[in-house]
Amino acid sequence: MAFLPRLAGLLALSLTVSASAFQAPVAWSVSRQMIVVVTDGWDAKQGTLRTYARDGGAWKPVGAAAPVVIGKDGSAWGVGLSPPQTSGPQKHEGDGRSPAGVFRVGTAFGYAETNSTALPYKGLTASDYCVDVDGSPYYNQLVDEQKVGEKAVAGATEPMRRDLHFQGDHAYRIGFVIEHNPDGRKGAGSCIFAHLWKTPTSGTAGCTAMADDVMERLLAWLDPSKKPVFVLLPKAEYARLHDAWNLPAP
């Protein structure tokens, strides 16, 4: 009967693997809206965005697919809802890569004081910054310089009113926060947004950028009561994780 301990061990291993396989989607099992960006590989800076919805059943596509650009150096595993992975590069501050994984959709923002989106919305001012200095206590946070003081934003390279700070740059005219590294883990990457692109081929510093009409459609569609999430993965990783993470059919 020596095979019994071995059988028990195999069963325990099987249960562990099964549990880990189905553990991942728990964080977004309540989500009923999903934005999915898929790229050709870790170093690709262009991808395709698709949107999906579900009402207790399978994910169903909503609207047309659209081209996007991501980090100028591609993508790397980020810090979000999905469990840590070791199969590719890891996101860190200043690497020019967009975070891969599953992330909550955060606050919308823009140059106008108000926006009709259902998402929480922040009308940006000239004193609003996202702090990308990893030694700062405000790392990876949107702050108002008038409230936190000049020292708090010293060295930050992300003034949010880019039209006022960078000669009319319209990138942040409308957009939303992708909640990468929400706890502000030092050096893990900061200030990750979905925003407007400069051109269809210009990579970003780590955000996901798109045409104005695509962003307008997203802001009109996204509903915080449906717990929307944002997914970015290279094609091979999407295929590998599709079942375990309960993602829409490729």
N, C-alpha and C positions, 0 to 999 in steps of 0.2 A: 504493500500500500504506500510505497515511497512516493508514488506519483501524486498523492493527495496534497502534500505541502506545495509541490510544484504547481499543481492545478490551482490551488488557492492563491498562490502568488500571481499566476497569470490572470486570474479573475480580478484580483485587486488592482493589477496594473491596467487591465482593460477598463475597470470602473474609473480609475484615476484619469486615463486618457479621455474617456467619454466625458467625464465631468469637466476636464479642462477645455474640451472641444466646445461644450455648450455653455461654458462659463462666460465666454467673451460677449455674446449678444445681450446678456442680462442688462447691461448698462443702457442699451438702446432698444430693449424689447418693447418699451412703451412708445417709441417713436413712430409717427405715422407720416412723416415727410422725410425724404432723404435726398440730398444733393450728392451726386457721385461724379468724381473726376478721375479718369483713367488716362495714364500716359504709356508710351511704348517701353519705357525702362527708367532706371534710376537717374540717368543723366539727361533724359529728355526734358525740354523746357516747354513743350506744347502738349496739350491734352484735349480731351473731349468731355464736356459737362453734360450730364443727363439728370433729370429730376424724376422722382418716384413718390408714389403715395400708396397707402394701404389702409384698409378699414377692417382689421381683424384677420385678413387673409394674406395672400401673396402680394409682393410689391408689384405695382403696375406703373408703366411709364406715363409721365405727364408732360405734354409739350414736346418740342423738338430738341434734338441734340444741338450743342453749340460749341464752337472752338474756344479754348482758353489758353492763357500762358501762365506758367508757374515760375518757380525760382530759376534764375539764369543758369544755375548749375544743377538743376533737376530737383530731386526730392530725397528725403531721408526720414527714417522713423521718428515720429514726434511723440509728445506726451499728451494723451487725451483720454478718451473713454476706453479705447482698445488696449489689450494687454501688451506689455513690452515684447518686441521681436528682436531677433539677432541675425536675421537673414539678409540684412543690407546695411547701408550707412545709417548712422545715428545723427539726428538733428542737433546742431549746436549753434550758438550765437555767431552771426557773421559768415556762415558758410554758403550763403547764396542758394540754399535749398529750401523748398517748401516742405512742411511736415506731412508725412504720410501717416495714415491711420483713420480713426473715427473720432470726430470732435463735435461738441455742441455748437450750435449756431447761437452767437451772442447778440449783443446790441447792434442795431443799425445806426449809421451816422451819415452826416452829409453837411454841405455848406449852407443849406437852407435851415431856417429855424425849426421847421416842422416838415413832416413827411407822412403820407397817408398809409405807410406800411403798418401792419399789425404788430410788428416787432417793437420792443422798446427802442426809442430813437433818441439820439443825442445830436442836437444842432451844434456844430463846431464853431469855435471862436479862435481868434489869433493867438490866444494864450493856452490853447489845448495842445498837449504833447502826449505821445506814447513813449514811455521811458525804456530805452534799449541799452542802458548802461547797467551791466549785470552786478555792479557793486552797490547800486542804489537800493534803498528800501522800497522804492516805487517801481522796481524792475517789472516790466511787462504789464504796467498799469497805465490807463488813460487818466491824466491829471491836468488840472488847470493851474498854470504857473502862478496866476494871481492868488491862488489859495494855498499852494504848497511852497511858494517862494522860488526865486531864481536858482538857488543852490540845488534844489531838488531835481531840476531838469537840466543842470549843467552837463554838457556832453551828449545830451539826447539828440539823435539825428532824425527824429520823427515828429516834427510839428504837423499837426493834423490839418491845418488850413494851408495846404500846399499852394493854393492859388495866391495867397498873400505872401508866403515865404519863398516860393520858387517860381516867380514870374508867370503866374496864371496856370500852373499845373492843375489839371482837373481830375487827377487820379482818385482823390477822395471826395469828389462831388457827391457821390452816393456809394455806400458800401456797407459791409457788416463785419463784425469781429468773428473770426474763427477761433474758438477757445482752445488753442494750443497752450500747453504749459500753464494752466490756470492758477496753479499754486506758486508760480514764479520761481521755479527751481533754477538756481543760478547757472548761467551759461547754457541753458537748454534751448534757448531761442525765445524771441519776444516779438510782439507787435505784428501778429499774423492776421491779415485781413483778406476779405474778398473785395476787390475794388475795380475801377475802370482801367482798361489797358491804354498804354501809350500807342502801341501798334500791335497788330496780330502776331508779330514775331519778336517783340521786345520782352525778354525775361524780366522777372522782378527780383527783389532782394530776398524773397521767401513767401510772398503772398500769392494769391490766385487772382488773375486779372482777366477781364472780359469786356465785350462791347457794351455800350450804354444800354441798348435795348434789352440785352440779356439780364443785366443787373436790375433794370426796372421791372422785368417780368418776375425775377426772384423775389424782390421786395414786396411786390403785390401778392405773390403766392404764399410766402412763408407765414406760418401761423404758430405763435409760441405755445398755444394750447395743444398743438400736435407734436411738441417736443422734437423739432427738426434737428437733424444731424448732417454734418458735412463729412464726406469720405473722399480721401485721395489715396490712390494706390497705383503702382505700375501694373501693367497688364498681367504679368506672370504672378504677382502677389495676389491680385484680385482673383485669379483662377484658383490659386492655392487655398485662399481663405474664404471663398464664396460660401461654401456649405457651413463651415464652423461659425462664421460670423453672420449667417442668415442675410446675405446681401442679395440685391436683385439679380436675376439671371444675367450673365454676361451678354 
